[in-house]
Amino acid sequence: MLIDFFYTLKKAQIPVSVKEYLVLLEALQKHLAFADMDEFYYLARTCLVKDEVYFDKFDRVFGAYFKDLEDLQGLLETLIPEDWLRAEFMKHLSEEEKAKIKSLGGLEELLDTFKKRLAEQEKRHAGGSKWVGTGGTSPFGHSGYHPEGIRVGGESRNKSAAKVWEKRQFRNLDDSVELGTRNLKVALRKLRQFARTGAAEELDLDNTISATAKNAGMLDLKLVPERHNAVKVLLLLDVGGSMDPYVQVCEELFAACRSEFKHLKHFYFHNFVYESLWTDNLRRQQQRTSLYDILHTYGKDYKVIFVGDASMAPYEISSPYGSVEHMNKESGAVWMQRLTQHFDKVAWLNPVQQNHWDYTHTIGLTQQLIGHKMYPLTVAGLSDAISYLAK
């Protein structure tokens, strides 16, 4: 059964490997999950899924594959040998619990009766005192009040089964949806490049142990500077006009970048870059920064990320005095060329759905100016952009 589950995950395009499947089998042999579907879910996800992006797909496959199993005993026998299960079950019972089972004629009779009820029952049952179902006082089922019996699915009145794979708590991590703050951070972390800088304040455990051993057992502490993300990011955000519908995702991206990158500088522009940018939208007419100053201040090692829909009139990019806000003596295309020549890595994130890009001429024009390094603002698109920037 588990091998079929493995192939079902592969059909869903979740990158699981034989090695990860063998790790899961080894974990089951060591009894890390015992007769509990929630425990098995967490164990299987930990062993098989190595990227949070695939958590939602895994939840959907897990729920669809295991939800329709009709033979609970077959599941238990597949995962754990029956004789071992019964012996282990009895080992963990208190004397009071053993007495309760004995009152029903013993464990063997309880299991046999359970199998007969499943075989005789032809439909879902709720309430009552005999059939396998929900509520009621039957010793089989769930959400009832019988003091001794076998629970089948559902929620106990004393302890709730989470069934997290049905809740799909990671649904926003699907790589085809727009981003949220959580999966923005997950994607941005791929751009991290750590370096140790500053004062030596963090304990270097390996060197401390080695130095102490060489010092005849006298403690010799060794410290190193704390690791920081050394990547430098220049974030350029389009604001106003056609970008108004994307304010929330831009705010989330900005917050995620500030959380993930120590060396982050940001500037705003409207529609396209010209001779100056700004950092405060309320004072953008009074406090602007020359693009020449930006090129002279920030080194070519900065990773430049544009965020905008690249949707405007063509003359705003290609013509002098094409800006809708001021009289620009040189076209936006000229300024973009200067920017891409200075910085080694420039990428553009576009919140417009990628299948709509061909309908807007300036999106294609912008793609040409940045060397076709435009990516959709989705988890998959951001991951592709980060992969390019990290090279």
N, C-alpha and C positions, 0 to 999 in steps of 0.2 A: 504493500500500500504506500509506503513512504517513497519508493522509487517512482511511483506514478505521480505523487505530489511534487517530487523533484522535477519531473518532466513537465508538469503543468506550470511550474514557476518559469521554466525556460521558454515555454510557449507564450507566456505573458511578457517575454523579453526582459525578465529580471536576470541579471548576469550572475547566476549561481554556477559553481564549479563542482566537479566530483570531489575535490579535496574538502570543500566546505560540507558536502553531503556526508563524507566519511567522519568529519568532526562531529556532526550531529549524531550519527550512529554511536560514536564513542561516548558522547555525553549521555545518551540514553542508556548505554550499557553500564555507565557509572551511576545511574539512577538520579540524574540531576533534575528530571521531571518524572513524577510518579503519579499516574492515574488522575491527572488534573490537566484539563485542556488549556486553561490559562497559562499554567507553568510551561506546558509544551509549546504554546504559541510564542512566549517570550524566548524560550530556549531555541526554537527553530529560527526565529527572526535574528537572534544574536549570532547564530552559527552561519546562517545562509546569506544574510543581507549585510553588505559592507558599506552601503551608501544610503544615507537617510532619504535621498531622492526617491528610492524605490519602496519606502515603507508603506505608502498608500496602496501601491499595486500589490504588495505582499498581503496586506490586510484583506483586499478584495479576493485574491486567489485563495487565501486561507479560509475565509468565510464561505466562499462558494464550494470549496472542496470538502470541508469537514461538516458543514451545516446539514447536508442532506444524508449523512451516514445514518442508516437505520439500525445497524447492528452494533450496539454499544459493546457487547461482549466480544465481537470480532475485533473491534478497535483495541480493546485491552489485551486480547491474545496476540495481536500483531505487535504491539509495543512491548509487552511484558508477558513472559510465560505464566500460564494460569496457576500452576502449582506454586511458583515463587510468589505470585500476587497474593494468593490466599494465605500463605505462611507469613508474609510480610504484613498483611492486613491484621491478622490475629496478634502479631507481636506488638503492635502499637495500640491495642485496645486496653482500656482499664478493666479492672475486675467488674465494675458496675456495667460497663458496656458489653462485656462478654455475657453477663447475666441476662441482659436485655435480648441479645441475639438468641440465647438459649431458650428464652421464653417463647420464641417463634419456632422452636424445633431445631435450632442450630444453623450454622452458616450454610451448610450444604442444602438444607431444606429451603432456606431463605432464597438462595440463588436459583434453585430449581423452580420455586414458585414464581420468581421474577421472570424466568424464561417462558414459563407457561402463560403468564399474563400477557407478555408481549406477543406470543404466538396467537392467543385467542382474541386479542383486541384488534378491531378492524378500523377504528377511527380515533381521532383525538378525543380525550376525555378530561373534563374539569369537574372537580368536586367529587363527593362520594367517598366510599370507604373500601373499594375493591380494586378498580382498574388503575393502570399506570397513567397518571395525569397530573394536573395542576390543582393545588388547593386540596380541600377535603382532608380525610384522615387515613387514606390508603398508605401502607408502608412503602409504596413505590411511587416515585414522581418527585414533585418539588412544590414549594410554597404551601405545604400542608402542616398538620400538627401531630402526626403520628410519631411517638417517641422512639420507635425502632424501625429501621427500614433502609432502603436504597434510594438515594437521590439520583434523579435523571434530569440533568440540565437545569435551566431556569435559575431562580434565585431562592436561596434559603431565607427563612425569616430570622435566622441568627447570623448568617454570613452571606454576603452577596457575591455571586460570580460576576466578574467584571465583563467578560466577553468583549474585550477591547478590540478584537479584530472586526466586530460589527460596528462599534462606535467610530472606527476609522479616525482616530485622533490625529493622524498624520496626512489627512487628505489634501492639505494645502501644499504638500511637498511633491505632488505630481509635477513632472518636468514640462507639462504642456500648459500650465496655468500661469497667470500673472503672479508676481512675487508678493510675499508678505515679509514682515520684518524677520521672522525666524528663518525662512529659507533663503532670504537675502544673505544673512550672516553665514549660513552653511556654504553658500556658493562663494562668497567673498573670501572665506578662509583658505581657499585654494591658492590665493595670491600671496599668502603670507610667506615671508622669507626672514627667518629669525637670525639675529646677531646679538652678541653680548656687548653692551656699551654702558658707560657710566661707572660708578663706584662699585667695588667688590662687596656685595651685601648678601649674596645668596650662597648657602652652604653647598660646597662641592663634595658630595658624599663619597664618591669613589676615591678621589684624591685624599680626602681626610682619612679614610680607612687605610690607604696605602702609606701615607705619611706617619700615621700613628703606629702602624706595624714596624716601620723602619726606625721609629723613635722608641723602641723597646717597650711599647704599650702606653707610653705617655701621650695623652691626647694632643693632637696637632691639627687644629682646625684649618681648613683651606676654604677660602671664599672666592667666588667669581661674580662678575657683574650679572645683573638680572637680564634674562633674554627679552628682547623686544622685537616686534615686527619691524624690520628695516625697510620695507617697501614704502616708496613715496608715491602718493597719488594726488593728481590734480583733477578735481571734479568740476566740470563745466555744465551748468544746468540751464536749459531753456525755460523761461517763465513767461506767463501771460498769453492771452489770445487762445490759440488752438491747444495750448498745453494745460488749460484750466481743468479739463476732465481728468488729467493725470496727476493732479496735485498730491493726492494721497500716496500713490506709489513712489513719487519722487521724494516725498517726506520720509517714507520708510527706507528708501535707498540711502538718503542722506544720513539718517540716524544709524543705519547699519554700518555705513562707511566710517562714521565717527567712532563707532564702537570698536571696529576691527583694525583701523589704521592709526598709528600714532602720528605719522607724518602725512597729514591730509590738509590740502588747501582747496578752497572752493570759490568759484566765481559764477555769476549769473550773466546770461545774455538773452536777447529776445530774437527769436527766429534764426539768426545766424551771427557768427562772430565778425566783428569789425575792428576798429582801431582801439577800442577800450571795452572793459568789462567792469562789473561792480560786485561788491559783497553784501550790500544792504539794499534791498529793494525799495525801502522807504526813502532812501537818500541817493538813489541811482543817478539823479541829475546833477547833484552837487559833489558826490564822492565816487569817482570812477578811476580805474587803474588802467594805464596805457598797456596795450598788448605787447608793445616793445619792452616795457618794464618787466612784464611777466616772463617774456622770453629771456631777459637778461638776469632775472632773479632765480628762476627755477631751472635746475640742470636738466640735461637731456635724459637723465636716468629716471625722471618722474614719469609715471604711467598716467596718461591722459585719458579720461573717460568722459565723453560727451553724453548727455541725456537730453533727448529732444525728439519731436515727431518729424523734423525735417520737412514740414509741410508749409509752404509759403508760395508767393509769386516767384517765378524764375528770375526776374530781374533783381530780386533781393540778394541773390547769390552772384549773378554774373555781371551786374552793371554798377558803375560808379553812381553815387547818389541814389542807389536802389533801396536803401534802408527806409522803412516806413516811419522811423522816429527821428532821424537826423540826416544831415547832408554828409554822407561818407565819400571822401574824395577817391578812395580806392575800393574796388569791389570786394565783397565777402570772400570770393574765390581766391583773391590775391592774399588776403590775410590767413585764410585756411592753409594755403600753400606754405606760407612762412612758418606757421605753427607745426605742420607735419614734417617740415624739413628740420626743425630744431629738435623735436622730441622723437626718441627712438620708437616708442609704442603709443599709438593713438587708436582708440576704439570708440564706436558710437552705439549707444543703447537706444532703441526706438520702441516706445510703448504701443505704437500702431501695430495691429496684427500683421504678421509677415505676408499673409496671402492678399493683403490690400496694398502692399508697397508699389506694385506695378501701376496702380491707378494715379499715383502722384508723381509728376515729373521731377520735382525737386528732391524726392527721396533718392531716385536714381542718380541725379546729379551730385548729391552729397556723397553717395557711395563711391563714385568715381574719385572725388577729391580726397577721400580718406583711404584710398586703396582697397575699397570693398571690404572694410573691416567694420561693417554695421551688423548688429545683432539684435534680435527681438528681445524685449524686456520680459522674458520668461526665465524660469529656472534653467532650462536647457540653453537658452540664448546667453544668459549671463555666464553659465559654466564655459561655454565656447569662447566668450570674450575673455574670461579670466585665463583660460588655457593659452590663448594667444598672447596676452599681456605678460604671462609668467615665463614665456620662452626666453 
